[in-house]
């Protein structure tokens, strides 16, 4: 699968354990312990809406991400 970023900022690409989806409410999937995302700043986020560890390059408009 390929995802092309057309416009905008602050993207997250990731996964979450299926049985955790219902309880998210207004949280993002990577804000909980069972969700992981590669944030557009190049950070890996898990269980946080504001911090993460370095995980690779940043990405944004014009980039194509293959998953």
MOUR-V266597 format. One record per residue. SS is DSSP state (h for helix, s for strand, l for the rest). Layout:
ss:SS
ss:SS
This chain:
ss:l
ss:s
ss:s
ss:s
ss:l
ss:l
ss:l
ss:l
ss:l
ss:l
ss:l
ss:s
ss:s
ss:s
ss:s
ss:s
ss:l
ss:h
ss:h
ss:h
ss:l
ss:h
ss:h
ss:h
ss:l
ss:l
ss:l
ss:l
ss:h
ss:h
ss:h
ss:l
ss:l
ss:l
ss:s
ss:s
ss:s
ss:s
ss:s
ss:l
ss:l
ss:l
ss:s
ss:s
ss:s
ss:l
ss:l
ss:l
ss:l
ss:l
ss:l
ss:l
ss:s
ss:s
ss:l
ss:l
ss:l
ss:l
ss:l
ss:l
ss:l
ss:l
ss:l
ss:s
ss:s
ss:s
ss:l
